[in-house]
Amino acid sequence: MIKEFEEKPTLAKFVMHIGNEQFKGAGMRNPLPKPVNTFVYNKGDAQQVIIDEIEYTMPAQAILPLVSNQHFHFERPDELIAWQFNREFYCIVNHDAEVGCVGFLFYGIRHPMFIQLDESTIAEMIQMQKNFADEWQHSDNFRGEMLRILLKRLIITTTRLAKLQSESYQQFSDEKMDIVRKFALLLEINYKSEHEVKFYAAALNKSPKTLCNIFSLLQQPSPSKLIQNRIILEAKRYLYYTDKSGKEIAYELGFDSPAHFSRFFKLYSGCRISDFRAEKAQ
């Protein structure tokens, strides 16, 4: 079952899926016309999920936040409830100051993040599902705002639980963890045009050395490695899911020349673009 809400003047869209078969196979390659964020609640037993062609096990009674442009499909979609929304409906970045650490779910220190629910949260999730479903019974002008309020509650509830389950957030100060999160947000916005650590350090009012030291203290990959990983991930998405040429991908990702991109891809992925695409076609 699919419940959809759309505001045509703003192109805002919010969707709730209950046991939707689209979540199986290739159906979620392009779930909505524009990039969306997704919350998936697995109310059944543990099952497999493939995210950007990598297989993971999603635990029973867990929530998985997925960011825009991730490609995914699940083993048993009939056991899932999912909420999807685009930037026009609720923007994670714009609401960041209003809803403390909301970016932690989508741009935190660990991905994918499987958030295990306890008994009280399971009961709350059941009630939340009912509240969402009830809102579709109303056709007045308040429905959009009520859905946003419920989504905000879902985000806050999940964020609180996720932070309790994160050892890093228990060990280190909010200030240091906030830098990691803000770096991830900046990276997601700028990775196609800004490939150097100094850009992100300046945006965070840190020196490149200080920024690298913070990531080292938190036992995280270095900022330069995260930039490389993000570019390679997007390159692989283009190669998996589009027919764009290596030259087109190079310019999409901000490289001065296809040759530069080819060297970069081989260095950080371990294979040539042509070999990667050939292996995918097998």
C-alpha positions, 0 to 999 in steps of 0.5 A: 500500500502507498499513501502519497501527499503532494503540494504541487506549487512547491513540488513537495512530496511525502510518501508512506509505503506499507509492504510495498513490492517496489522495495524489492528488485530494481523497483527503487532505482528512482523511487521519486522524481527528485532525490529523497530521504528515506526511513525504513522500519523492519517490523519483521525478522532480520533480512538482507538489504542491498545498498549501492550494490553492497549487501547488508543484514538489517536486524529485526525491529530496526530502522534504517535511514537512507540518504538521497540518491542511494539505491536499495532493495530489500529481501522481504518488502512485505515486512517493511514500513517506509517514509520518504520525503524530498527536500521541498517537503522537509529539508534536513539541512535547513531544519538542522538548527531547529531539530538538534543533531537531526543530520546525525541520522543521515550524515553521522559517523556510521553508514549504514546505520541500523537503529535497534528499537526497544519495546517502548519504541516499538510501541511508539512506532506502531502508534506513529504508523497509525497517526500517519495513516489517520492523517490521510483521512483528512483532505483539509489544508492542515494535512501537509503541516500535520505530516511534517510534524509527525515526520519531525517526531519520527526523526527526533525519536530515531535520533535520540535512540541512535545517539544512545546506541553510538559509542562515539557519541557517548565517548566524545564531546558534542562539539567534536561529533558536530564537526564530523556531522557538519563535514559530512553535510558540506561534503554531500553538497560540494563533493562534485566541485570541491575535492580538497580538504582545505575548502571544507576546513575553511568552511568549518573555521578549522585548519586542514591539520586540525580537521584531520586531527579531530577525525584521527582522534575519533578513529575515523577515515581522514577527510581526504579519504572521505572526499575520495570515497564520496567521489568514487561512490558517485562514479560507481552509481553513474556506472551502475545505473546510467549509460553516461560515458567516462568523459561525461562522468568526469565532468559531472564530478568536477574533473578538469579532464577525462584522463584525470578522472580515469587515473583517480578512479583506478587509483582509489577503486583499484580498477579501470573504468572500462573493467568496472563497467564490463564486470557490472555487465556480466 
